[in-house]
């Protein structure tokens, strides 16, 4: 009795089909199934930007644990949003204390911030918030990349120390 081979299968193009009972390349306990289940059904991995990026997302992490590193997702954890909110709050605190110290006779040593101060109080706060908001969005989108995680925690720590310094100057 002869089996019918679908036209889109690898066997139709001369490739041998893998044994469904053979184990995969992974070892014991790596989370991968021992049985062959075919290729990845997705045409491409989750994109950096999609209609689900900000609202209605479906994926918090990659399907398989070993795919989590360097993968884009649709949903973000409350912990990540808390850290991002903390960084944004520390940035606003830095703006407030910078303006406070400038009014009391201090000078701004950072040339970029000094230029921003020439735009006035509101312009300074808006520009400074924008300069931080854009990288925070990029870091949020890349949360599963190791360099982004380093950037997130470095920014949180640096802004916390900066705010503590501002308070010490009072």
N, C-alpha and C positions, 0 to 999 in steps of 0.2 A: 504494500500500500504506500503510495507516494503522498508526501505532505505538500500543501500549497504554501509557497513562500511569498509574503507580501512584497510588492514592488519597491517600497521604500526601506526595506530592511537591509542590513549589511550583507546578509547571505545572498540577496538578489544580485549583488554587485561582486560576488566572488569571495567575500570575507567570511571567515569561519565564525560561527556563533559561539560565544563563551558557554562553558558548561554551567547551567543554572545551580548546580550543587557545589561548585568550586568556591573556595574562599576568596575574598578580595585581597588586595595588597596589604590592607591594614591588619594589625595583630589583634589579639584578644582584648576586649574592653575598649576599643577605640571608638565605639559608637556607630560604626558602619556595619551594615548587614552583611552576613556571609553569603546570601543568595544574590545572584545577579538580577537586577531589576531594570536594566536597560539604561540608556543614556539620560542625561538631564533633559527634562521636557521643556525647560525654559529656553527661549531663543537667545536670551542674553541675561546677564546678572542684573540685579536691581540698580537702576541708574542713580547718579548723584542727585539729579533734580527730576521729580516726576509730579504728577497731579496729587500724589499722596505725601509729598515732602512735609508740608506743614499741617494739613488737615486730612483726617480720614485714613491715615496710614495703616498698614496691616502688619508690618514686620518690625519687631523689636531687635531681633538678632538673626544671624544667618541660620539656615535650616539645619546645617550640621555643625557641630561644635568646632571642628577643625577649620571651618570656613569663616569663622567670626572675625579673624584678623583681616584688615583691609577690605571690609565689606560695607557697602552702604545699606542703610535701613530706612524704613518709613516712619517709625515711631521712636521717641526718645524717652528715657527714664525720667521720673520726677527728680531723682538725685542729680542728673545732669542739668536739668533746668534750675535746680536750687543752686548749683555751683555757678552757673552762668548768671543767675540773678545776683548772687553774691559779688561776682566780679563787676557787674554793671553798677551795683550799689556802691562798691568801693571806689569805682571810677567817679561817680557823682560826688562822693565824699571828698575825693582828691580835688575835684573842681571847686567845691565849696571852700575847702581849707586853703587852696591856692589863692582864690579871690580874697579870702579873709586875711591871709598873710601879706598879700600885695597891698591891700588897703592900709595895713599897719606898717608899711615901709619896707617890706622885703622886696627882693628882685627875683625874677624868674631866670634861672640859669639854663633851662632847656630852651634852645633857640626855636624849636617848633612851637612849644607852648607859648613862648614870648611873642611869636608872630600871631598865634591864635588870640592872645590877649589884646592885640591891636584892633580886633573886630568888635570889642565891647564885651560886657558880661554875658549877655545872652548868646552872642556869636561864639564866645569862648566855650561855654557849656555845650552848645549844640555841636560845634566842631569836635570837641574832645569826646563827646558821647559817640559821634559818628565814627571817629577814628578807632574806637574800641568796638562798637557794635558790629561793624563789618567783619573784623577778624573773629569775633565771637560766633557769628553765624557760620563762618567757614569751619571753625573748630568744631561746632556742633554737628555739621554735616559729616565731618571726618572723624567722628568720635571713636570709631573702631580702628583707627590708624594709630600706631604707637606714638608717632611724633605729635599728633594732635592731642593725645592724652597728656603727654609731657607739657605741651603748651598750655593746656587748660589748667593743670595743677600749678605750673610755674606762674601763670598770670594771677591765679587766686592767691598764692602765697606772696607774690611781689606786691600786689595791691593791698593785702592785709598789712604787710610790713610798712608800706608807704603811709597808710592811714594811721598806723601806730606812731610813725615818725611825726606826722602832722600834729597829732594830739600831744606828743611830747614837746613840740615847739610852743604850744600854748602856754 
